[in-house]
Amino acid sequence: MTSGEDAVNEGAMQGKAVLVVGASAGIGRAFALAAARVGAAVVLSARRPDRLAEAVTTAGEAAGQPGRAEGIVADACDAGDCERLVREAVALVGPLDLVLYSAGSAPLRALVDTDADDWHGVLATNVVGANQVIRAAVGRMAPGGVVAVLSSEAAHIPRYGLGAYGASKAAMEASIRGWRNEHPGLRFASVVVGQTFPTEFGDGFEADVLAAAFEHWGRHGLLQSEFMTPEGVAGVLASTLATALAHPEVGVEDLVLRSPSAPVGPAPAPAGPVPGPATEAPEAGEPRKLSGEFSSGVRPPWVEPD
């Protein structure tokens, strides 16, 4: 697979003003680095100052010159931060050619266990935050600018444990269609991203629910045998959006990025309860360890066997 380092059309992205929200880790970070590397003026934004500072430094080094990558600490769940973020980004790099919203939140819970706080949290980041950033950006974008928001396969095919997450992404996609209808001078894209590793997506997942989820996904053929990488996803996405910026007469609406590997299963359902995980929490920075055999035949790539 082509890496993020060489996948982007340099001429198409050169000098473009790019804002990446959720740029401290995962696909957002990889995208910001890829854009900076080929000459875009990139503003990276995230909640965590230390992680953001590291990403900005790395993006600046990738760009080969200081000042091409800037950082703004902001929380997408704070409406005032969303307005301030966009205002400051435009002051740094000018009217925005491209906004990528990659911030995301996902409780891993069966719907019966998903409480009001879980729902409020996932909707605040994935729906309200995305829309408040877009609301602040639409009047500050260059003609023909592109807004791209990361979505998920869970918005289209239900997955055990990701009911609230999938619902939030479906709502976000509906709002993107609304923005497209109300602002025809700009382009709005929902980017459905399949299973990707390593990211921080599963960092807060409880091990027993994770084991149950993988069993269920495998039995229903919803688990790819290989995962994409953040760099690969970012490289393809950056190249696609860079080409779109070079052709403002072409709309960019719904993109789907998914591993070309075969799905796992469906495997036979286990006769008894789903095999349980080890219950001890790992030390900070250590991988989770699950015990028991997975009927799907595949372990999460971030989980080491006992």
Summary of the structure (lengths in Angstrom):
residues: 306
radius of gyration: 19.4
end to end distance: 31.2
largest distance: 60.9
contacts: 1057
relative contact order: 0.14
helix: 42%
strand: 19%
